Amino acid sequence: MLKHVVMWTLKKEAHGKNKEENLTTMYDKLMALPAIIEEIREYEVGVNKSERSSAFDIVLVSAFENETDLETYRTHPQHLDVADFIKEVTKKTAVVDYDIKE
């Protein structure tokens, strides 16, 4: 199993909307993907509650059977649409992909 973790910090304003509005839209767009992309095995989106200056605003924790399934997710047209929106509203991204040993 392969875990895919992504964290983002949003811009204060983008798309003519404030950070909170874009955060809600981003959350909704991300949460729609598991119903569309069958390769997703686990999927969790969380909005940050920490007030630390080093904290990111939102995180995605997902799991896939293998690298091929993760690549299918990455290149899926619906994911690409969501990714385009995310690129426009975020200023910082961190990604970690790692194997789960079973």
VOBA-1610 file (N, C-alpha, C; in pm, whole numbers, padded with zeros to 5 digits, always signed):
BEGIN
Met+00085-00118+00000Met+00000+00000+00000Met+00089+00124+00000Leu+00047+00226-00070Leu+00122+00350-00083Leu+00039+00465-00025Lys+00097+00539+00068Lys+00031+00657+00125Lys+00077+00780+00049His-00017+00870+00027His+00008+00996-00042His-00046+01107+00048Val+00044+01191+00097Val+00008+01298+00190Val+00047+01431+00127Val-00049+01524+00124Val-00023+01657+00069Val-00077+01760+00166Met+00003+01865+00192Met-00040+01975+00278Met-00026+02105+00200Trp-00121+02195+00223Trp-00120+02322+00151Trp-00142+02439+00246Thr-00081+02552+00211Thr-00109+02680+00273Thr-00173+02766+00166Leu-00288+02823+00196Leu-00360+02903+00098Leu-00319+03049+00102Lys-00337+03114-00013Lys-00317+03258-00023Lys-00429+03329+00053Lys-00403+03451+00098Lys-00505+03527+00171Lys-00625+03558+00082Glu-00597+03572-00048Glu-00704+03598-00143Glu-00665+03543-00280Ala-00761+03484-00348Ala-00741+03432-00484Ala-00878+03406-00544His-00887+03414-00674His-01015+03388-00741His-01122+03487-00697Gly-01082+03603-00646Gly-01179+03701-00598Gly-01247+03661-00468Lys-01190+03562-00401Lys-01247+03513-00274Lys-01140+03515-00166Asn-01184+03518-00042Asn-01088+03516+00068Asn-01044+03373+00097Lys-00948+03361+00184Lys-00888+03232+00217Lys-00992+03131+00266Glu-01080+03173+00353Glu-01179+03081+00410Glu-01275+03028+00303Glu-01315+03115+00211Glu-01405+03072+00103Glu-01334+02972+00012Asn-01209+03001-00023Asn-01132+02909-00107Asn-01102+02779-00036Leu-01082+02784+00094Leu-01059+02663+00172Leu-01181+02572+00167Thr-01299+02629+00181Thr-01423+02552+00173Thr-01440+02490+00035Thr-01415+02569-00069Thr-01426+02518-00206Thr-01326+02406-00230Met-01204+02426-00184Met-01098+02325-00201Met-01136+02195-00130Tyr-01184+02207-00008Tyr-01227+02090+00068Tyr-01335+02013-00008Asp-01435+02085-00055Asp-01546+02021-00128Asp-01497+01953-00255Lys-01409+02019-00329Lys-01356+01960-00452Lys-01275+01834-00423Leu-01191+01838-00321Leu-01112+01720-00284Leu-01202+01605-00240Met-01304+01636-00160Met-01392+01532-00106Met-01478+01465-00214Ala-01491+01529-00329Ala-01569+01471-00438Ala-01492+01362-00514Leu-01361+01362-00503Leu-01279+01272-00584Leu-01296+01122-00554Pro-01310+01077-00429Pro-01321+00933-00406Pro-01442+00868-00475Ala-01548+00942-00496Ala-01665+00886-00564Ala-01642+00872-00714Ile-01538+00938-00765Ile-01511+00941-00908Ile-01393+00854-00947Ile-01291+00847-00862Ile-01167+00777-00894Ile-01158+00649-00813Glu-01180+00538-00879Glu-01192+00409-00809Glu-01061+00356-00751Glu-00948+00407-00796Glu-00819+00360-00745Glu-00791+00406-00602Ile-00864+00502-00553Ile-00844+00552-00416Ile-00891+00444-00317Arg-00803+00405-00226Arg-00836+00304-00124Arg-00875+00369+00009Glu-00806+00475+00046Glu-00836+00550+00168Glu-00824+00697+00133Tyr-00903+00782+00202Tyr-00903+00923+00166Tyr-00955+01005+00282Glu-00875+01100+00324Glu-00914+01186+00435Glu-00862+01327+00407Val-00949+01424+00426Val-00911+01564+00411Val-00937+01632+00544Gly-00839+01706+00593Gly-00854+01774+00722Gly-00817+01921+00711Val-00897+02003+00777Val-00870+02147+00783Val-00800+02176+00915Asn-00692+02249+00910Asn-00609+02278+01025Asn-00685+02349+01138Lys-00656+02312+01261Lys-00710+02377+01380Lys-00599+02445+01462Ser-00473+02418+01426Ser-00360+02473+01500Ser-00339+02620+01466Glu-00295+02696+01563Glu-00265+02837+01542Glu-00115+02862+01526Arg-00036+02757+01518Arg+00108+02770+01500Arg+00139+02834+01366Ser+00239+02917+01361Ser+00275+02985+01237Ser+00329+02887+01133Ser+00379+02774+01175Ser+00434+02675+01083Ser+00328+02578+01028Ala+00205+02590+01076Ala+00099+02498+01036Ala+00051+02525+00894Phe+00017+02419+00824Phe-00047+02430+00693Phe-00198+02445+00715Asp-00270+02485+00611Asp-00414+02509+00624Asp-00500+02385+00605Ile-00457+02296+00519Ile-00538+02179+00485Ile-00446+02063+00447Val-00490+01942+00475Val-00409+01823+00446Val-00496+01717+00380Leu-00434+01643+00290Leu-00495+01526+00228Leu-00410+01406+00263Val-00472+01302+00317Val-00405+01175+00344Val-00482+01069+00267Ser-00415+01007+00171Ser-00483+00908+00087Ser-00394+00785+00072Ala-00456+00676+00028Ala-00381+00551+00010Ala-00422+00486-00121Phe-00322+00420-00182Phe-00340+00351-00309Phe-00270+00216-00301Glu-00316+00120-00379Glu-00256-00013-00377Glu-00109-00010-00420Asn-00078+00077-00517Asn+00057+00080-00573Asn+00082+00211-00646Glu+00201+00225-00698Glu+00242+00347-00769Glu+00157+00369-00895Thr+00119+00261-00961Thr+00037+00271-01083Thr-00098+00333-01050Asp-00160+00290-00941Asp-00289+00347-00902Asp-00276+00494-00862Leu-00166+00527-00794Leu-00143+00667-00758Leu-00125+00751-00884Glu-00054+00700-00981Glu-00035+00773-01107Glu-00167+00789-01183Thr-00252+00688-01177Thr-00385+00698-01238Thr-00464+00811-01173Tyr-00456+00819-01041Tyr-00521+00928-00966Tyr-00463+01063-01009Arg-00332+01073-01010Arg-00266+01200-01044Arg-00303+01251-01182Thr-00324+01161-01277Thr-00350+01201-01415Thr-00498+01196-01453His-00584+01161-01359His-00728+01155-01386His-00778+01297-01416Pro-00862+01314-01518Pro-00910+01448-01555Pro-00977+01524-01440Gln-01053+01456-01356Gln-01118+01524-01244Gln-01014+01573-01142His-00913+01490-01118His-00807+01531-01027His-00731+01650-01084Leu-00705+01647-01214Leu-00633+01758-01277Leu-00711+01889-01266Asp-00844+01882-01278Asp-00928+02002-01260Asp-00915+02057-01118Val-00920+01967-01020Val-00905+02009-00880Val-00764+02065-00859Ala-00664+01999-00913Ala-00525+02045-00898Ala-00506+02184-00958Asp-00570+02213-01070Asp-00560+02346-01130Asp-00616+02452-01035Phe-00731+02424-00974Phe-00788+02517-00877Phe-00693+02536-00759Ile-00641+02426-00708Ile-00552+02431-00592Ile-00428+02514-00622Lys-00370+02497-00740Lys-00251+02575-00777Lys-00278+02725-00775Glu-00399+02764-00809Glu-00435+02905-00814Glu-00456+02965-00675Val-00498+02885-00579Val-00534+02941-00447Val-00431+02913-00338Thr-00327+02835-00369Thr-00229+02803-00266Thr-00096+02872-00291Lys-00022+02892-00180Lys+00110+02953-00192Lys+00222+02858-00152Lys+00187+02749-00083Lys+00289+02655-00037Lys+00229+02514-00034Thr+00310+02417-00079Thr+00267+02278-00083Thr+00379+02188-00030Ala+00343+02084+00042Ala+00438+01982+00084Ala+00376+01845+00052Val+00458+01754+00002Val+00410+01622-00038Val+00502+01514+00018Val+00442+01405+00065Val+00517+01286+00104Val+00441+01165+00051Asp+00511+01077-00021Asp+00457+00948-00064Asp+00545+00841+00000Tyr+00482+00744+00064Tyr+00561+00640+00130Tyr+00487+00508+00130Asp+00565+00399+00134Asp+00508+00264+00137Asp+00468+00226+00278Ile+00357+00156+00288Ile+00314+00096+00414Ile+00354-00052+00407Lys+00435-00094+00499Lys+00477-00235+00502Lys+00372-00314+00578Glu+00320-00417+00515Glu+00216-00497+00579Glu+00266-00633+00618
//
